[in-house]
Amino acid sequence: MNQSFLRVSLLIAVAVLLNACSTTSNRDKVTVIKPVVTPPTSANTGYKPTVYSGVFAKPAAIDPAVEFWRKTYGVWQRSEVAFHDDRHMDVIYEVLTLPGNVGEGLTTEQKNIVSQRKEFWKSQLAGLEGKLRYGADLSQADRQIIAKIEATGKPVNTVLAGASERLRSQRGTRERFKRGLEISGRYDLQFRKIFRDAGLPEDLAYLPHVESSFQLNAKSSAGAVGLWQFTNAAAKTFIPGHDKRDQRYDPFVSANGAARYLTYAYGKLGDWPAAVTSYNHGIGGMKRAQNTVGNDFNRIVDNYDGPAFGFASRNYYAQFLAAREIAANPHQYFREGVSYEAPVGPSQYLAAE
């Protein structure tokens, strides 16, 4: 083999390599993810969740909401109820502990306690707003409310304007979230592989914490079912063969459907905050939001008031980020340990892992 031939071969190889580098798509660049930490687990199953970062931005506007959902998922127990402002998520007036044994569902007595306490706070806030408007004397309770708002750094008058109508109650879900973590051990490895093979961020495997708490038989009032909460209409589009057999309860088939959906959503919407939110609000709904107020997710959260873009849609991405953080660092929130269940799925995949 002469030197001239070797030089030509080398030049061709270099040209091919440069061409491959230059044709990398923008989406490929966006979705590059790197492992950063593997949190400890108390399970004896051998499963350890792998944590990735690098693609999910946290807009400043939703910082308070992310912190609120971290408390809901990882701090407040189901016996605790937070009364808060549904737009200013860091304004929390009270965290009430319900009496007696508190199960997954509340008793009639416990529901009445929550309802009565909510009416109390609505009355307090409406009264305080009126006092400030007319310059009336403030009670000690009034000053305590003002101090809670001031502690957030928000203007008191801005928060109190209409605060009684924005009052909301939220039960803690610490026990439910922990159980979801345990169940997630069955699926996490394969879900990550599904998203990795689709060229998507692997942390999308955390979405079922928000959707279903990893409950296979979960059902919503909108007709969504299964761990990934597909409606029948969405399944017809993103789960091949759904018209012949309902496969929404199959966690792996529906995970592939979720990967197809999120690939399409990202392509249409252009960023992950909008694409993830579309899992709740729909691609068309999020496109309308972008067309109305622009692509800045801060502005969408703060200013968009389109049809059906209510509390759930506005908070969905914040819930995902909070669930992602807790699931990636379970030892920080569940110091008693999390007993992950053993992975399930095709033996050849488990062997490869």
DASULDA-V321988 format. One record per residue. PSI is psi as a letter, one per 30 degrees, with the letter a starting at -180 (999 if undefined). Layout:
((PSI) (PSI))
This chain:
((j) (l) (e) (e) (e) (e) (e) (e) (e) (e) (e) (e) (e) (e) (e) (e) (e) (e) (e) (e) (e) (f) (g) (k) (l) (e) (e) (e) (e) (e) (g) (k) (k) (k) (k) (e) (l) (j) (l) (l) (k) (f) (l) (g) (f) (f) (k) (k) (k) (k) (k) (l) (l) (f) (f) (j) (l) (j) (k) (e) (f) (g) (e) (e) (e) (e) (e) (e) (f) (e) (e) (e) (e) (f) (e) (k) (l) (f) (f) (k) (k) (k) (j) (l) (k) (f) (e) (i) (f) (f) (j) (j) (e) (k) (j) (k) (k) (k) (l) (a) (k) (j) (a) (e) (l) (l) (l) (e) (e) (e) (e) (e) (e) (e) (e) (e) (e) (e) (e) (e) (e) (e) (e) (e) (e) (e) (e) (e) (e) (e) (e) (e) (e) (g) (g) (l) (k) (k) (l) (e) (e) (e) (e) (e) (e) (e) (e) (e) (e) (e) (f) (f) (g) (k) (k) (e) (e) (e) (e) (f) (j) (g) (e) (f) (f) (g) (k) (l) (k) (k) (k) (l) (g) (e) (e) (e) (e) (e) (e) (e) (e) (e) (e) (f) (f) (e) (f) (e) (e) (e) (e) (e) (e) (e) (e) (e) (f) (f) (g) (l) (k) (f) (f) (f) (f) (f) (e) (f) (e) (e) (e) (f) (h) (g) (j) (e) (g) (k) (k) (l) (f) (g) (g) (k) (l) (l) (e) (g) (h) (k) (l) (e) (e) (e) (e) (e) (e) (f) (j) (k) (g) (f) (f) (e) (k) (j) (g) (f) (f) (j) (e) (e) (e) (f) (e) (e) (e) (e) (e) (e) (e) (e) (e) (e) (e) (e) (e) (e) (f) (f) (l) (e) (e) (e) (e) (e) (e) (f) (f) (e) (f) (k) (e) (e) (e) (e) (e) (e) (e) (e) (f) (e) (f) (l) (f) (j) (e) (e) (e) (e) (e) (e) (f) (k) (h) (l) (k) (g) (i) (a) (e) (e) (e) (f) (f) (e) (e) (e) (e) (e) (e) (e) (e) (e) (e) (e) (e) (f) (h) (e) (f) (f) (f) (i) (f) (f) (l) (k) (i) (k) (l) (k) (k) (l) (a) (k) (e) (e) (e) (e) (e) (e) (999))
